[in-house]
Amino acid sequence: MPSVVVPQKSPVSAITQLNDRQTPWRSIWLCNTLQFLNGIQFSILLTSMWPFLRILDNTAELSLYGWIVAMYPLGQTIASFFFGLWSQKTKSAKYPVATGTALMGVGNFIYGTLPLYEHGAKWVMLAARFVVGFGSGNLSVLRAYVATASSPKDRMKALSLGIGMFVLGISVGPAAMLIFTPLGENGFHLGWFPITMYNLPAFIMVLIAIIALALLFTCFQEQYAGIIKEKDSSSDVVVPKFDKVAAIICIGFWFLSQCVATNNETLMNPLTMALYNWNNDEAILYNGIIIFASTVVCFSLYLIIGLTRVGEFDKRKMIAFGLSTFILYHLVSIPWPFYSGPLDYVPLEENATVEDTSVHGGCFRRYEWCAHTTRIPLPLFIFASTVLVGISFPNIGSPTGTLFSEILGPRNQGFMQGLFAFFGSIGRFVVPIISTELFERSGYLLPMVILLALLAIALATLTVFRKRLVCLQLIPPVGVATPYKHGTFYRL
């Protein structure tokens, strides 16, 4: 195996050079804005999708809804790897990002036309969400660009704000849905075309995609302040291999956070309708308010992490705190026997056989578990869903994304950031399917207990491997063999 000896001054001068570079903030802010829009694309339709599906096809079951929700992350899972590899090979972010943005516009346009389909609308909805999800695979490229375009001294700020903007988008989406609820399910007509509270947000997303494309091709300039390239190696710079175990652990933390997020987003409407007897409109309204309150807490913490000295805290301790608050959230969300119960069934109108959730909320009669399941107290549910969730996401998402980038070091990260997004998308794909199936069969106990166990395992893993979860050392100890791309090098 080839080896190289590197004088002590070379890596030191390389690090100084990296820290002296200027971060291209205009391009990074544009990427972070696109991450915000990416988050909205996923979530804005979530709270209304289940009622909309029931209007389009009153025979549709919750398990089908789980698959429709899963189509977005399935598309994102496939595309994250593809877009990440495309960006890595071409060493460019613009065209993968633009392609993804255009596909999101196409998918949302298809979703907006759903009222026109007399038959098979549920399958068109499923396909539309897959196309939007595939387009959102450009998220991996956006994150890779932010990680490598920012200088080391600005990376925590840039990544925290980027992940914060994405999570803000996920949180703002359901809250933004409140703007459209006054239209109702009947809405109005533009000529022969129906515009309702369910499809107008999709057309707004098409318009936003067009604006995003215009900004990409007029304002975006690629500059990489955080990469040591081979042509920069006037001082024989050598970038060591990164710790694969540490990178896998960070990917696992991100995967788990996406599992928790998706479980909340998928079950929130059917769960609150069953627990608190909310009908369709009430569930969209009240859950939108709860999510908006959680957003305020969440985004405030992202700003604090990104703009203050809080961002300099030990990232491992921040992740441990976030995992602990998530564990507390799931503990209070278990249907303990000392909670009130059992749950109420949806009242039937006189001479009616169909349980109409547009009029009354409650449990469907096919859910046998409602007869023995207790109800989380509403004030406790609101506190857990706003404060605990709002605190947890920033303390996991921001330090995990930053730590992952620091573990990889100053190299092109397109492929690895693609894997990071890939496994996050897998979490978003499998959880809706599993959660809705478990919810239909046994209620909300099993989804909460399974995630609680995974969170406990993650916390234990963090404790065991904490000494390996550190940024890549560009200056290894003197005389120690250090592996790099072409073999081994020594610093003397």
C-alpha positions in Angstrom: 0.0 0.0 0.0 1.5 3.4 -0.9 2.4 5.8 1.8 3.3 9.5 1.9 5.1 11.6 4.5 3.5 15.0 5.1 5.4 17.9 6.8 3.8 19.3 9.9 3.2 22.7 8.3 1.1 21.5 5.4 -2.1 20.4 7.2 -1.8 23.4 9.5 -1.6 25.8 6.5 -4.5 24.0 4.9 -6.7 24.4 7.9 -5.8 28.1 8.1 -6.6 28.5 4.4 -10.0 26.8 4.9 -10.9 29.0 7.8 -9.9 32.2 5.9 -12.2 31.5 3.0 -15.4 33.4 2.7 -18.8 31.6 2.8 -21.0 32.4 -0.2 -24.0 33.3 1.9 -26.3 34.4 -1.0 -26.2 31.0 -2.6 -26.5 29.2 0.8 -29.5 31.3 1.7 -31.1 30.4 -1.6 -30.4 26.7 -0.9 -31.8 27.0 2.6 -34.9 28.7 1.2 -35.3 25.8 -1.2 -35.0 23.4 1.8 -37.8 25.3 3.4 -40.0 25.0 0.3 -39.1 21.3 0.2 -40.4 20.8 3.7 -43.7 22.6 2.8 -44.1 20.4 -0.3 -44.1 17.3 2.0 -46.4 18.5 4.7 -48.9 21.1 3.5 -51.3 18.5 2.2 -50.8 16.0 5.1 -53.6 17.2 7.4 -56.1 17.4 4.5 -55.1 14.3 2.6 -57.1 11.8 4.6 -60.4 13.8 4.4 -59.7 14.5 0.7 -59.2 10.8 0.0 -62.5 9.9 1.7 -64.3 12.5 -0.4 -62.8 11.2 -3.6 -63.5 7.6 -2.6 -65.5 6.9 0.5 -64.5 3.2 0.4 -60.8 4.1 0.9 -59.3 2.7 4.1 -56.6 4.1 6.4 -54.1 1.5 5.2 -54.3 3.0 1.6 -53.8 6.4 3.1 -50.6 5.1 4.7 -49.4 4.0 1.3 -50.2 7.3 -0.2 -48.3 9.1 2.5 -45.4 6.7 2.0 -45.2 7.4 -1.8 -43.6 10.8 -1.1 -40.6 9.4 0.9 -40.4 6.4 -1.5 -39.8 8.7 -4.4 -37.4 10.7 -2.3 -35.6 7.6 -1.2 -34.9 6.6 -4.9 -34.1 10.1 -6.0 -31.8 11.0 -3.1 -29.3 8.4 -4.1 -29.7 9.3 -7.8 -29.4 13.1 -7.4 -26.5 12.7 -4.9 -24.6 10.5 -7.3 -25.4 12.9 -10.2 -24.1 15.9 -8.2 -21.0 13.9 -7.1 -20.1 12.9 -10.7 -20.7 16.3 -12.3 -19.4 18.3 -9.3 -22.4 20.6 -9.7 -25.6 21.2 -7.7 -27.6 23.4 -10.0 -29.1 20.9 -12.5 -30.0 18.1 -10.1 -31.7 20.7 -7.9 -33.5 22.3 -10.9 -34.7 18.9 -12.1 -36.1 18.0 -8.7 -37.9 21.3 -8.4 -39.5 20.9 -11.8 -40.7 17.4 -10.9 -42.3 18.7 -7.7 -44.2 21.2 -9.7 -45.4 18.5 -12.1 -46.5 16.2 -9.2 -48.4 19.0 -7.5 -50.2 19.9 -10.7 -51.4 16.3 -11.1 -52.6 16.4 -7.5 -54.5 19.6 -8.1 -56.5 18.0 -10.9 -57.8 15.1 -8.7 -61.4 16.3 -8.6 -61.6 15.7 -12.4 -61.2 12.0 -12.1 -64.5 10.1 -11.7 -62.8 6.8 -11.3 -59.4 5.9 -9.9 -58.7 9.2 -8.2 -57.0 7.5 -5.3 -54.4 5.9 -7.6 -53.8 9.2 -9.3 -53.2 10.7 -5.8 -50.7 8.0 -5.0 -48.8 8.6 -8.3 -48.8 12.4 -7.8 -47.3 12.1 -4.3 -44.6 9.7 -5.7 -43.6 12.3 -8.4 -43.5 15.1 -5.8 -41.4 12.9 -3.6 -39.0 12.0 -6.4 -38.5 15.7 -7.1 -37.8 16.3 -3.4 -34.8 14.0 -3.6 -32.8 17.1 -4.5 -32.8 17.8 -0.8 -29.6 15.7 -0.5 -27.9 17.9 -3.1 -29.0 21.1 -1.3 -27.6 19.8 2.0 -24.3 18.7 0.4 -23.9 22.1 -1.2 -24.5 23.9 2.1 -22.1 21.6 3.9 -19.3 22.1 1.4 -19.8 25.7 0.3 -19.6 27.0 3.9 -16.2 27.5 5.5 -15.5 25.5 8.7 -16.1 28.5 11.0 -19.5 29.0 9.4 -20.6 25.4 8.9 -22.6 25.0 12.1 -24.5 28.2 11.4 -25.2 27.3 7.7 -26.2 23.7 8.4 -28.3 24.6 11.5 -30.2 27.2 9.5 -30.6 24.8 6.6 -32.0 21.9 8.6 -34.0 24.5 10.6 -35.6 25.8 7.4 -36.5 22.3 6.2 -38.1 21.4 9.6 -39.8 24.8 9.6 -41.2 24.0 6.2 -42.5 20.6 7.4 -44.1 22.4 10.4 -45.4 25.4 8.5 -47.1 23.3 5.9 -50.0 22.0 8.0 -50.3 25.5 9.6 -50.4 27.1 6.2 -53.3 24.8 5.4 -55.4 26.9 7.7 -55.4 29.7 5.1 -57.3 27.5 2.7 -59.8 26.0 5.1 -62.4 28.8 4.7 -62.9 27.6 1.1 -64.3 24.3 2.5 -64.7 21.1 0.5 -67.0 22.8 -2.1 -65.0 25.9 -2.8 -65.7 27.7 -6.0 -65.4 27.0 -9.8 -63.2 28.6 -12.4 -65.4 27.9 -15.3 -65.9 24.1 -15.1 -62.8 23.5 -12.9 -63.4 23.1 -9.1 -61.1 24.9 -6.6 -61.4 23.7 -3.1 -59.4 23.8 0.2 -58.0 20.4 -0.8 -56.5 21.2 -4.3 -55.7 24.9 -4.2 -52.5 24.4 -2.0 -51.2 22.1 -4.7 -51.5 24.8 -7.4 -49.8 27.3 -5.1 -46.9 24.8 -4.8 -46.7 24.7 -8.6 -46.4 28.5 -8.7 -43.7 28.4 -6.0 -41.7 25.8 -8.0 -41.7 28.1 -11.0 -40.4 30.9 -8.9 -37.7 28.7 -7.4 -36.5 27.6 -10.9 -36.3 31.3 -11.9 -34.2 32.1 -8.8 -31.9 29.1 -9.4 -31.0 30.1 -12.9 -30.6 33.8 -12.2 -29.2 34.1 -8.6 -27.4 30.8 -7.8 -23.6 30.7 -8.2 -21.8 27.7 -7.1 -18.8 28.4 -4.8 -17.1 25.8 -2.5 -15.3 27.3 0.5 -15.3 24.1 2.5 -13.5 21.7 0.2 -9.8 20.9 -0.2 -9.5 20.1 -3.9 -6.6 18.3 -5.6 -5.7 21.5 -7.5 -5.4 23.3 -4.1 -2.8 20.9 -2.9 0.2 23.3 -3.4 1.1 22.4 0.2 0.7 18.6 -0.2 -2.7 18.5 1.6 -3.9 15.1 2.5 -7.5 14.5 3.7 -7.8 11.3 5.8 -10.5 8.7 5.5 -13.5 9.4 7.7 -14.8 7.1 10.5 -17.5 4.9 8.8 -19.0 3.8 12.2 -19.5 7.4 13.3 -21.1 8.3 10.0 -23.4 5.3 10.2 -24.5 6.3 13.7 -25.3 9.8 12.6 -27.3 8.4 9.7 -29.2 6.3 12.3 -30.0 9.3 14.4 -31.4 11.1 11.3 -33.3 8.0 10.3 -34.9 7.7 13.7 -35.9 11.4 13.9 -37.6 11.1 10.5 -39.4 8.0 11.8 -40.8 10.0 14.7 -41.7 12.9 12.6 -43.6 10.8 10.1 -45.4 8.8 12.7 -46.7 12.1 14.2 -47.7 13.5 10.9 -49.4 10.3 9.7 -51.4 9.5 12.8 -52.1 13.0 14.1 -55.4 13.4 12.2 -56.9 9.9 12.7 -55.6 9.8 16.2 -57.1 13.1 17.4 -60.4 12.4 15.6 -60.6 9.1 17.6 -59.4 10.6 20.9 -61.3 13.9 21.0 -64.2 13.3 18.6 -63.0 16.0 16.2 -64.6 15.9 12.7 -62.6 16.6 9.5 -62.7 20.4 9.7 -61.9 20.5 13.4 -59.0 18.1 13.0 -57.4 20.2 10.2 -58.0 23.4 12.2 -56.9 22.3 15.7 -54.0 20.2 14.5 -52.8 23.0 12.3 -52.8 25.3 15.4 -50.9 22.7 17.4 -48.3 22.2 14.7 -47.9 26.0 14.3 -47.2 26.3 18.0 -44.7 23.5 17.8 -43.1 25.3 14.8 -42.6 28.5 16.8 -40.7 26.5 19.5 -38.8 24.5 17.0 -37.7 27.3 14.7 -36.8 29.6 17.6 -34.4 26.9 18.9 -32.9 26.5 15.4 -32.2 30.2 15.3 -30.7 30.1 18.8 -28.5 27.2 17.7 -27.4 28.8 14.4 -26.9 32.4 15.6 -25.7 32.2 19.2 -23.0 30.4 21.1 -25.4 27.6 21.9 -24.3 26.2 18.6 -20.8 25.7 20.1 -22.1 23.3 22.7 -21.0 19.7 22.6 -23.1 18.2 19.8 -23.3 14.8 21.5 -24.9 16.3 24.6 -27.4 18.2 22.4 -28.3 14.9 20.7 -28.7 13.2 24.0 -31.0 15.9 25.3 -33.1 15.7 22.1 -33.4 11.9 22.4 -34.4 12.2 26.1 -37.2 14.7 25.4 -38.4 12.5 22.5 -38.5 9.6 25.0 -40.5 11.7 27.4 -42.9 12.6 24.6 -43.6 9.0 23.8 -43.9 8.0 27.5 -46.8 10.5 27.9 -48.3 9.5 24.6 -48.9 5.9 25.7 -52.5 5.0 26.6 -51.9 4.4 30.3 -54.7 2.7 32.2 -55.0 5.7 34.6 -56.1 7.9 31.6 -59.8 8.3 31.0 -61.6 6.0 28.6 -62.8 4.1 26.7 -63.1 6.0 23.4 -66.3 7.0 21.7 -67.6 5.7 18.4 -68.6 8.0 15.5 -72.3 8.7 16.0 -74.6 7.6 13.2 -77.2 9.9 11.7 -80.8 8.6 11.7 -81.3 5.8 9.1 -77.6 6.1 8.1 -75.1 3.2 7.8 -72.0 5.3 6.9 -69.9 6.9 9.6 -69.5 10.5 8.3 -66.5 12.1 9.8 -67.2 15.4 8.0 -70.0 15.8 10.6 -68.9 13.8 13.7 -65.6 12.6 14.9 -64.8 9.5 17.0 -63.6 5.9 16.5 -64.8 3.8 13.6 -66.8 0.8 14.7 -64.4 -1.5 12.9 -61.7 -0.5 15.5 -62.3 -3.1 18.2 -59.4 -1.6 20.3 -61.5 1.6 20.9 -63.6 -0.3 23.5 -60.6 -0.7 25.8 -58.2 2.1 24.9 -57.8 5.2 27.1 -57.6 8.8 26.0 -54.5 11.0 26.5 -55.6 14.1 28.4 -56.0 16.9 25.9 -53.9 19.5 27.8 -51.1 16.9 28.1 -51.4 16.0 24.4 -51.1 19.7 23.4 -48.1 20.2 25.7 -46.3 17.1 24.4 -47.0 17.9 20.8 -45.9 21.5 21.0 -43.2 21.9 23.7 -41.6 18.4 23.8 -41.7 17.9 20.0 -40.6 21.5 19.4 -37.6 21.1 21.7 -36.6 17.6 20.4 -36.2 18.1 16.7 -33.7 21.0 16.8 -31.6 19.2 19.4 -31.3 16.2 17.1 -31.5 17.5 13.6 -29.1 20.4 13.8 -26.2 18.8 15.7 -26.6 15.5 13.8 -26.4 17.1 10.4 -23.5 19.3 11.4 -21.6 16.4 13.1 -22.1 14.2 10.1 -20.6 16.8 7.8 -17.6 17.3 10.2 -17.0 13.6 10.4 -16.8 13.5 6.6 -14.4 16.4 6.5 -13.5 18.9 3.7 -14.3 16.7 0.8 -17.1 16.5 -1.8 -20.0 15.1 0.2 -22.6 14.7 -2.5 -22.8 10.9 -2.4 -22.6 10.6 1.4 -25.2 13.4 1.9 -27.3 11.5 -0.6 -27.1 8.4 1.7 -27.9 10.6 4.7 -31.1 11.8 3.0 -31.7 8.3 1.5 -32.0 6.6 4.9 -34.1 9.5 6.3 -36.5 9.0 3.4 -36.6 5.2 4.1 -37.8 6.1 7.6 -40.5 8.4 6.0 -41.5 5.6 3.7 -41.8 2.6 6.0 -43.3 4.3 9.0 -46.7 5.4 7.4 -47.3 1.9 6.2 -46.4 0.3 9.5 -48.0 2.9 11.7 -51.4 3.0 9.9 -51.5 -0.8 9.8 -50.8 -1.0 13.6 -53.2 1.8 14.3 -56.0 0.0 12.5 -55.3 -3.3 14.2 -54.5 -2.3 17.8 -54.6 1.5 18.2 -51.8 3.9 19.0 -50.1 1.9 21.7 -47.7 -0.2 19.5 -46.4 2.6 17.3 -45.5 4.6 20.4 -43.9 1.7 22.2 -41.8 0.6 19.1 -40.5 4.2 18.7 -39.8 4.5 22.4 -37.7 1.3 22.3 -35.7 2.6 19.2 -35.1 6.0 21.0 -33.7 4.1 24.0 -31.4 2.1 21.8 -30.2 5.3 20.1 -29.5 6.9 23.4 -27.5 3.8 24.5 -25.6 3.9 21.2 -24.7 7.5 21.7 -23.3 6.8 25.1 -21.2 3.8 24.0 -19.7 5.4 20.9 -19.5 9.0 22.1 -15.7 9.1 21.8 -15.9 8.3 18.0 -18.5 10.9 17.3 -16.0 13.7 16.6 -15.0 15.8 13.6 -12.4 14.5 11.2 -8.8 15.2 12.4 -6.9 16.9 9.5 -3.8 17.0 11.8 -3.3 13.4 13.1 -0.8 12.7 15.8 2.9 12.8 14.8 4.2 9.5 13.5 0.8 7.7 13.5 -0.2 5.9 10.3 -3.4 7.5 9.0 -5.4 6.0 6.0 -6.4 8.3 3.1 -7.7 7.8 -0.4 -4.6 6.5 -2.0 -3.0 4.6 1.0 -1.4 5.7 4.2 0.3 8.9 5.3 2.4 10.0 8.2 3.0 13.4 9.8 6.5 14.1 11.0 
